Amino acid sequence: MRMIGSSLARAIDVIELLADDPGGERLSAIAQRLGLPKSGVHRLLAPLCARGWAEQEPGTGRYRLSLGFAALGRRLFDATGLHETCQPVLDRLARDTRELVRLTLARDGGLGWLCSAQGAPPGLRYEPAMTGPVALHATANGKAWLATLPEGEVRRVLRARGMPALTARTIVEPAALMRDLALVRRRGWALADEEAEPGVAAIAVVVGGGAAGGPVLGTLSVAGPIVRMPPARRRVLAASLARAASDIREFWPRGGAMPLAASA
């Protein structure tokens, strides 16, 4: 049983690695990144390919996940009914703020993108991809979530994930980030001011947890061009986020369990 569990864990590692790279990876690169022998990785990929969950590109030999995972994630997401109940909340918040609204899910010691709504008019709007991991140290969503953790756990997460400089304003020193997280706890919302992308500011709050108790389910954010996110507007946006997060918590499936969307 222990061997089966270990193989399953490694297979999940392969799936999660490939999920972050739609273009695919060579067998040697997958093995190197996971610290596994190529023969072992090949044994993990073979049944995935046989069942249609992964595929190997004939010309390059790269392995990638099939769209079957996207369809499976969408089936499970739709089955919860969360899209029908939460998406209108996101749509309303996006319409009221006239900015991009995004919802994340807390999982596996981090966050994954779940769904979004765009409220900005055509022209100057922020439209990032809903793919890849959330940079916990540099985004409002990440800092809102980190602020719910004990300091020791925050440091452990940062050591595991690193604190790369994404812009000239990214906080890259743990002590400085700890001071920022203390501010997040005091005021109840997080701010990323051109820390993840130049010219972009974002504000985020957590969904769940807090005084009401229960697990932290994820985070909710509003983001847009820095010119439309002046300091005077931030508290108003934070209050709107808090109300929307409370509404979303009411719709969340019992027990807090929710699958990530395929893009997460």
Secondary structure as UniProt FT lines:
FT   HELIX           2..19
FT   TURN            22..23
FT   HELIX           27..34
FT   HELIX           38..50
FT   TURN            51..52
FT   STRAND          54..56
FT   TURN            58..60
FT   STRAND          63..65
FT   HELIX           68..80
FT   HELIX           82..97
FT   STRAND          100..107
FT   TURN            108..109
FT   STRAND          110..118
FT   TURN            136..138
FT   HELIX           140..146
FT   TURN            147..148
FT   HELIX           151..161
FT   TURN            168..169
FT   HELIX           174..187
FT   STRAND          190..193
FT   TURN            198..199
FT   STRAND          200..208
FT   HELIX           210..212
FT   STRAND          216..225
FT   HELIX           226..228
FT   HELIX           231..251
FT   TURN            254..255
FT   TURN            262..263
//
